[in-house]
Amino acid sequence: MPDSEHDSIKPNNLDNLIINTIQALVQLTVIGLLFFLSICGFLIYENENKKVEERTERVAFCGVGSLRKVRSIHDTIKVEYANIDLGKTLFRNYCATCHNKNMKDDLTGPALGGVTERWKDYPNEDLFKFIRNSQEMIKSGHPRAVKLWTEWKPTFMNSFEDLTDEEIVAIIAYIEYW
Ligand code: HEC
């Protein structure tokens, strides 16, 4: 008598055990996966931050944006402080439609990485003027502007007359240091 009772209970227990084990395994896998993904996310975030930190020195942190002291923006651009976060926003809003965000590949306009090096033979104001009104610089016969135009015409760059010096410096710092 106890035998038959025992027999009928045993398979049930075994079924439950298998189901529970599978459930536990599925749960562990999901938790493990989430954990793995969050670690990956964190590492990517840290790495991005490190890239900027290596090249710049944070001098102030004001909640949303950080002001960073640029250690070595090219000698020609005499910049001490540049708001790289501002530069990023401006670049994405005004320049990224034509200039590739990776700063390395051409798009509608040329890749901008290393731009300060290419303008190093001219005073800073020339690069600022070009960004504000490239066509005017081309017409005035500026050698670098004319060279660019020969390569890129008839594609016009928009004018950005309203950008302040501080904003242009921020954009250049972002281009060279992000
Ligand atoms: C409509 C497309 C367009 C937009 C938007 C644009 N550019 Fe350009 N940019 C060009 C083109 C095209 C050239 C090449 C010269 C030419 O054809 O006038 C150029 C050239 C340049 C150069 C010279 C690069 C070198 O190697 O000397 C700089 C610097 C530059 N752009 C900065 C900017 C900045 C900063 C912004 C945003 C505020 C911007 N551009 C927005 C199209 C654009």
Boltz pocket constraint, residues with backbone or C-beta under 6 A from the ligand:
constraints:
  - pocket:
      binder: B
      contacts: [[A, 90], [A, 91], [A, 94], [A, 95], [A, 96], [A, 97], [A, 98], [A, 99], [A, 108], [A, 109], [A, 110], [A, 111], [A, 112], [A, 115], [A, 118], [A, 127], [A, 131], [A, 134], [A, 144], [A, 145], [A, 148], [A, 149], [A, 152], [A, 153], [A, 154], [A, 155], [A, 156], [A, 157], [A, 158], [A, 160], [A, 171]]
      max_distance: 6.0
